[in-house]
């Protein structure tokens, strides 16, 4: 006697042979129903990949440029890095590495043009262990010292700055004895690298240089604004930031990469769910098509159902065969849909290289990767196969209830 | 008077018995009686013929004897066991193990080759392809179809199709072979070949043969003939 798995294989074999028969597949409705399912799955794969790609691109941009968590002293600068870093590590032992930084609102001046910028100074020694700025280089090199800085690509474009071009960074300094209340401090810097920070407002405003150069320009001595922190794993960021905030108290602002753009991430999360359900409607419609096609198929195969029953298949077996057909359609449609979806993703990437599909002003990033997440593919696959299974139930039950005598008359 | 339908003595018990079979078909608000209290007993190895005009109820009786249809009342027993008390699954398995069927139309599955069609009942029974392929081939060879093993039904002639259907009916070594107008769709030459084949098989395998026909010449070959008329056995 057959084992259960052999019995399953036998039923799938019959289901497959009947389903992919020339007589059935050459009828227009069956391939079209199949195509509808494949297109639905492909659309889902592509939509989810683009949404995940957007989220992932944005996450990478944030963690490359600001680390996993940033701690900033409110209204005051921090003095001693040794004590402060030890304190942070004692609060959150999962910190892998950290780096102090300082920033100043400044003005960039070049060839008669001026624009407000955010000048950020980073500690060179710890830079590579905390941030991944090297991933962001578009032109030039990551050289930051007393004379060199890197700038965002939007800023470079606006000021027509190229590698090794000189420009001035101007900062206002408080002067308590002056009636105007401040004086300007300017210093020339060379552009050593042009970076795509991955976020439109950073590309338009951010200039990163050496911490000592910033401290010198802004005359803050050895003091700094706060620290960029890299956790052992990105997923620990939220928990770590909550713990640090609680222990450091209200004089510190603590933000993880998610907090930096919480609204956007929340919107993306909701959009992802909505898009899934909207695009899934295509799969639902395709499943209805499959159901109606199977009804027609069963009507056409009354004689075969009758003879299979005559030869010893029970109503339950017949039901399993037709449900097997539904699962087969679901599995094959899903696999084919995956491949078509991958092609669509590839097409999207190609198109993106030639045309500007994303508005940086609206979405904060100009270009996104497509990111195929296993959980998305799994959800799409399981939902599609489950839907095909449900869609097949009704025709399968109808087929299984066929009276042999009726079927034989259809011979 | 034709007395060939007199019951033979049966001290050992009958193989198949039908008791007071009624069958009505609903036709709107009323019911159309097709069988009106038919009883018969069949011994192992017998060959019986159900003879009658179109619409007399002979095919309905064969379908009930073969458990393909249920009677409105009455029962059918196999070695004393009431077949219609079995569940659908038990009955399907019983049919697979004990009964073979041949119909007027071959009812071969178009997507399967001749060999696969013959193997089908054994595959349904849970036997492995590798174990039954040789037996299926032997039956096709016996039918003179060894060159048609890999042909699909649409590549075979009417006579060949019917011989494949007979091979399929025999693959599980059934105790009873039911045939409903098996020559009704064939020319006279093929018809004669199939008739001879049935009796050759009966002799070779000791099969119990129950055949429905309206062909007097064919019915003349049977030792017992039941004439069916208006849902009853005619005297």
Interface residues (C-beta under 8 A of the other chain):
Chain A: X1 X2 X6 X7 X10 X17 X18 X21 X23 X303 X304 X306 X307 X308 X309 X310 X311 X312 X313 X314 X315 X316 X317 X403 X404 X405 X408 X411
Chain B: X63 X66 X68 X69 X88 X89 X91 X92 X93 X95 X96 X97 X101 X103 X104 X105 X107 X109 X110 X111 X112 X120 X121 X123 X124 X125 X126 X127 X128 X168
